Amino acid sequence: MAVRQADVVLVGGGVMSATLGMMLRQLDPSLDIVMVERLDHVAHESTDGWNNAGTGHAGYCELNYTPETDDGDVAIERALNINAQFEVSLQLWSYLVEQGILPEPATFINRTPHQSFVWGEADVAFLKRRFERLSAHHLFRDMEYTESAQDLEEWMPLVVSSRDPMQRVAATRVRHGSDVDFGSLTRSMVTWLETQPNFELMTSCPVHYLAQRENGRWKVRVKNQKTGELTKLEAGFVFLGAGGGALPLLQKSGIEEARGYGGFPVSGQWLVCRKPDVVERHHSKVYGKAPIGAPPMSVPHLDTRIINGEPALLFGPFAGFTTRFLKQGSVFDLFGSVKPNNLKPMLSVSKNNMDLTRYLVGEVFQSHTDRVESLRNFFPDAREENWELRMAGQRVQIIKQAEGGGGKLEFGTEIVAAKDGTLAALLGASPGASTAANAMINVIERCFPEKIRTPEWQERMKELVPSYGQSLVDDEALLTRVRERTLSTLKLG
């Protein structure tokens, strides 16, 4: 059997692999890139529009990015960093639109104000303090705050309709927030890549074998599920961007850096409304506070969504427990991921996260009436018959080894790379796709260190992302220039 030689193999046809493939193609058009996807088309798992929140995560409305500290203050560092990382994605998408590589922005991104909404004295005080801390920074200078019934009627009419006028409520808003159809974005990028020389897409081809040869190159064996044909690939660099499937593949690689990593899978569901008279009355993403013990993916929010060009309202997500790592995965995924080197961390996490366990058990046994009752915290006039339940995607939260041999549960995203730079994997969930460009720059810097230092790659990277190598958190003038361009190019202003 002939061996297909390549410079780069991208495992997974989601937004992460597509973003990395796009950036590498822009940096060096001569690279031979192969993308392998286990399903029959790309962007069908976590990246699909129905399988994620579609929020351009920028920290504007997500209250879990700004936790309250023990002394009553609000920590904003994570929100600042995520906001700056999302600006990197906006810059890359702007460049691709300007070059005609991506289509009209409205096909994948739409201006959708990002709002936070809370009720009760304690949460109102928290939100006001959050607003004061964030709006003092240039990244969040456009944030507005209100407790006014008149403002709230304008900002979120569904949310304040029929609400008790004696209940104290408050909200913040950033008008240039966005709804992103990551599925459409990814399909557009891959469609363009397929027109380029030295790029090959192999669908219906799960990876069956992954090992490093003595010469440092990787052997990857895939089997076409439709034809039964085996293909042997060999590449100098492999990226595992397979969503929940990245952890088992990382374990197959046998690299030392993978030791101790485990995964905790969480499923999700949405309540969906397509009734035009309801959908037309809500034009924002409204986020609240998460219940105690809930994972970040379960922060409740009522969203305007435009998926494949069709508007809808989504509320949720409602979490549940599953042993699958992928929506179209196996019930044995979790059990197969337990190894001698991660058993202790995984047992430690299960023991120390009883709040999460109780929360997930409660979510699993909710009825449709229970879910609609939760929705009524955001939309008091919601009617059960107008909403249907739809499955969202799977998320695998990171479990990693802590000092002393125990484990800790991580709710962010993390890149695990081999010390020789020949393999990298992306693990974790939120903020995920929103920060894909920044994450893939991190992969390039770690795995192509000599090339990224060359003048040619430096110049090209600054064309793709003008703020590259500089801090949007620290440089207000730079942020002003960057944001003016992206809001105009992507029609978010």
N, C-alpha and C positions, 0 to 999 in steps of 0.2 A: 504494500500500500504506500503510495507516494505521500510525502510529508509536505504540507503547505507551510512555507516559510513566511513569517511576517515580522514586522518591527514591533507591533502593538496588537494585543488581543484584548478586546473589551468584552467582559462577560456580563450580560444583562442589557436589555434594550430600553432602559428607562432614562430619566432626565440626567442622571449623573454620568452614565457612560456616553450619552449623546453630547453632553457639555464638554467632557474631556476630549472626545473624538473631534469635536468642532474646534476646540482651542488648539489641539495638536496639529490639525490640518492647517489652521491659519498660521501657526508658528513655523511649520515645516511641511510644505505640500508634498515633499518626496517620501514621507513616511508611509509605509505599507500597513494599513490598519484593517483588522477583521473584527466585526461585532457579532457575537453569538447570542442568541435569545432562545430560551426554552419554549416559549409559546409561538403561535403561528404569525404574530405580528408584534410590533414594538409598542411600548407604553401602555401595556394592558394590565400590569399589576399595580404597584404603589403609585405609579405616575399617572394612571388613568384618572380623568377628571372626577369620576364618581368615587374614587378610592382615597381621596385626600381632601383637606379643607379648602384647597384652592386659594388660601390666603397668602398674599405676598407678605410673609412674616417679616415685619420691620419693628416690632416692639411697640407699635402705636396703641394697640388695643389689648394685647395679650398680658393679662395681669400676672400670670405665673412667671413672666420674665422680670418682674420687679417685686420680689418678696419683701414683706415687712420684717424689719430687723427686731432684735430683742428689745432695743431701746425705743421702739416706736417710729424709727425712721424708715425710709424706703431705699433699698439697694437698687441702683439703676445701671450698674456696670454691664450686666448681661444684655439689657435692652439696648444700650449704646453700641455694643459690639455687633449684635444681630442687625441693628439698623444699618450700620456701616457695611456689613457683609451683604445685605440685600441691595444696597446701592451699587455694589460691585456687579451683581447680576443685572441690574437695570442698565448699567453701562455696557455690558457685553451685548445684551439684547438690542440696545440702541444702535450699536455698531452694526450688528447683523441686519437690522431693518434698513439702516442707511445704505448698506452694500447690496440690498436686494436679496439677501440670503434668506431672511425671514419675510413672510408676507405682511400684509396690513396688520398693525398691532392689535386691532380689535378682534382678530382671529384667535389671539391667545392671552391678551391682557386688557382689562377694562378698569377705568376709574371707578372705585367703589369706596366711599368713605369708611374709615376704620374708627369704630366707636367702642368705648367701654361703658357699661351700665351697671350700677349697683344700687342697692336699697338698704335701709337701716342705718342708724347713727354711726356704728363702728366702721362699716364699709364706705360710707360717704366720707368720713374723716380720712380713711386710707386713700381713697381716690383723689381727694383734694391735695393731700400731701404728695402723692405720686405726680400729679399734674405740676405742682410747684417745683419739684425736683427735676422732672424731665423738661419742662418748657423753658427752664433756665439754660438748657444746653442747645447749641445751634442745630443739632440734628432733629430736635423736637420743637423748634421755635414756632411751628405752625399749629401746635396743639391748642385746642380750645376747651374750656371747662364751663359747665353750666349746672345749675339746680333749678333753672327757670322752667315752669310748665310750658310757657309759650315756645321757648327754644326747643324743648324736648318734643313738642308736637310737630315742629318743623323737621327736626333731625331724625326722629324714629316714631312716626305716627302709630304703627302697629303696636309698638312696645308700651306706649303710654295710654292707649285707648282703654277705657273702662277701668283704669287703675285707681285705687283708693287715693283720693286727693290728700289725705292726711299722712300717707306714707312718705317718708323723706327719701328722695332719690337724687342721683347725680349722674352725670355722664361727661365723657371727654370725646373729642372728635379731631381727626386729622382728615382733611378733605381729599388729599391726593393719595389715599390708600388704594389698594388694587385687589382685584380678583384675577387670579391667574389660572388658566386652563393648561396645566403642565402637560397633559396628554397631547393637546394640539401643538403646543410648543415643541415637544420632543419629536413628534411625527414630522413636523416641518424641518427640523434640523436634520433628521435622518434621511428624509427625502432628498435634501440638498446634498448630503454627504454621498448618497448613492450615485449622484451624477458626476462625482469626482473620480479621477484615476486613483488606483491603489487603495480603494476602499471596497470591502465586501461585507454584505449583511447576510448572515446565515440564521434563518428562523427555524422553529421546531427542532432546535438542536441543543438539548441540555448537555452540560459538561459531565462526563462520566469518569474522567481521570485527569489529575493535575499533579505534576511532579517536576522538580528542577533537575536538569542534567548537570553533569560534572563541569561543563563549560559555562554554566550560569544561565543558559537559556531554559525556558519553560516548555515542557511538553503538555499539550492540552488535547484531550480526545473527546470528540462530540459525536453523538449519534442522531441522525435525522429520524424523528419519530414517525414521519410519513413514509419514507422510503426504506428505512432500516440501514441506510448507508453510514459507515463509520468514516470519520475524517480525523486525521492527525494533524494538529497544528503545532508549530514551534515558533516561539517569539522571545524577543529580548526583554519585553515588559508585558505584564498581565495586570489588568485592573478588574477587581471584583466589585461591580456595581449592581449586584443582583438583589437589592432590597433585603428582605428577610432571608433570601437564599445565600447571602454573602458569607454569613458565619459558617455554615457547613463547608463551603468551598475554602474558606480561610483555614479551617481545621484540616482539610485535605492537603493543603499546601505543605504542611509540616514545618512552617517557619517558626523560629523560636519566639518571635514577637506575638504569635497567636496564643501562646500558653496562658491559661487562666481565664480566657474570655468565654462567657456563656451568653445565653439569650433568654429573655422572658417575653413570650409572645402575647400580644393583646389584640383582640379583634375589635371591630367598630361597626356601628350602624347609624344611619341617618333617618330622621323623619323628613319626608320630601313633600312639598306642595307645588303643584303646577297650575292651580286655578288662577287664571289671568287677573281676576278682580282682587285677589289677595297679593299675588306676586307684584303687581303694579304699584302697591302701596308701600313697598319696602325697598330701599335703594342703598343698602349699607351692610357692613358686617358689624354685628353687635356682640361683643364678648362680655361674659360675666366672670364671677369667681368660681373656681373649681371646688367641688365638695371635698371634705377632708379625706385624704387617702387616694384621691383620684390621680391617675397619671396625667401628664400634661396634654396628651392627645385628647383627653376627655373634658377639657375646659369647655363649658357650654357656650354656644354661640348661634345666633340666628343670622343666616347669611343670604345675601343676594348672590346667586351663582349664574354664570353663563358658561355652559358646557356644550361643546360642539355647536355653538351658536344659539342654543336654546336657553331662555331664562327660566329659573326656578328658585324656590326658597328651600334652604336646608336648615334643619336644626339638629344639634347634637354636638359631637358624636356620642353615642351610647356605647360604653366599653363592654367587653365580655372576655371570658377566658377561652383560649383555644390552644391546642398543642401543635397547630400548623404554623409554619414560619412564613408561608405564602398563602394568599387567598386560594390559589389553585395548587396547594401543596399537599403534603401527606400528614395524616394524624400522628405519624411516628417521628415527625421532624424534631420535636422537643427531646424525645427520648434518645434519638440518634445523636443529638448534640452534646449529651453528657459524656464527658471524658474523665479519666483519672486526674488530669491537671486542672479541671474546672469544677469537679464535684464539690469540694469544700466551699468555694465561693458561692456556688448555686444553692447549697443547703443553708449557708449563712444568710443569704438574701431572703430565702423563703421564710426563715425563722424571724427575721427582723422587719418584715414588711406585712404584718398582719392587717394593718389598716387598708392596704391595697387589696389584700386577699378578700377581706370583708366587702369592700366596695365592689369588686368584680363579681362576687357571688350575688350581691344585691342587684347589680345590673342585669345579670343573666336571667333572673327570675321576674323582671319587670314585665307587665302586660302593656298592651297598646294604650290602655287608659292611663297607666302610670306614666308612660313616656309623654303623652300629651299633657298630663298634669305638670310635668317638668317644663314643657314648652310654655305653659301659661304663666310661668314666672317672667317670661319675655314677651309673650303675646297673650294677654288675658282673655281675648275673645276667640282664641283658637278653637276650631270645631274638629272633633275626631275624624269625621268622614272626609275632611279635606286633606288629610295627611296620610301617607303610606310609608311603610318601613322599607328601607333599602340597605343592603349590606355595603359597608365601606371596606377599605383595605386592611391588611394585616400589618402590624408594627411589631418589631422585635426590639425591646428595650435592652440596652447593654448591661451585662453583668461582668464586672471585672474584679480581679483580685486586689484586695486591700492589704495594707500593712498588717502583718501578723497572720496572713494566710486566709483571712475571712474574705467576704465579698461585699461589694456595694453595687446598688442599682443606679445606672446613669440614664438620664432622660434626654440627653442631647445626641449629637452625632459625633463620631470619632473616626479618624483615619488611622488604620494600622498598616505600617509599611515594613517590608523586609529591610534589614540594615544595608543590603547591597543595592537597594533601590529598584530591584527587578520586579517586585510585586507590591500592590497596595490594595486595600479593601476599605470600603466605607460601611461602617456599622451605625445602627441607631436610627432615631426617628426625628422628631421636631428639633430645629426648624427645617431640616432636610432640604427639599427641593428649592426653597426660596434662596438658600445660600449656596446653590450648586456651583456657581462661578468661583466664589471664594474658596470653596472646598477643593475644587479641581486645580486652582492655582497652587494650593498647598501641596497637592499630589505632584504637580509638575516640579515644584521647588525641591521636594524631597527625593523624587525619583529621576529627575533629569537635571541634577545640580550643575553639571558642567555646561550643558547647553543653555540653561536659563541665564547663566552669567555672561554669555556671549553678547556682543553689541547687537547682533541681528535679532536674537530672541528678545532682548530687552526692549528694543525699538518696537517690535511687533506687539509685544505684550502691552505696551503703553498706547498703541493704537486701539487694541481691543478694549482695554480698561485704562482710561487716562489717569486715574488716581493710583495706578499700580506703584507700589514702593513708597507710598505716602499714607498718612493717617487722616481719614475723614473725621475721626473722633476729635483730633487735635487741631485740624486746620479748617477754620470756618470759611475762609475765602475759597478754598478748594471745593468744599462741599457746595457752596453757592453756585460755582461754575458747573460742577458735575450735575447737580440736581436741576438746574435750569435747562440743560440739554436733554436729560432723560425724560423729564416731564413733558417737554415739547415733542421729542421724537416719538415717544410711546403714547402721546395724547392723554396724559394723566393730569395735566395742569388745569 
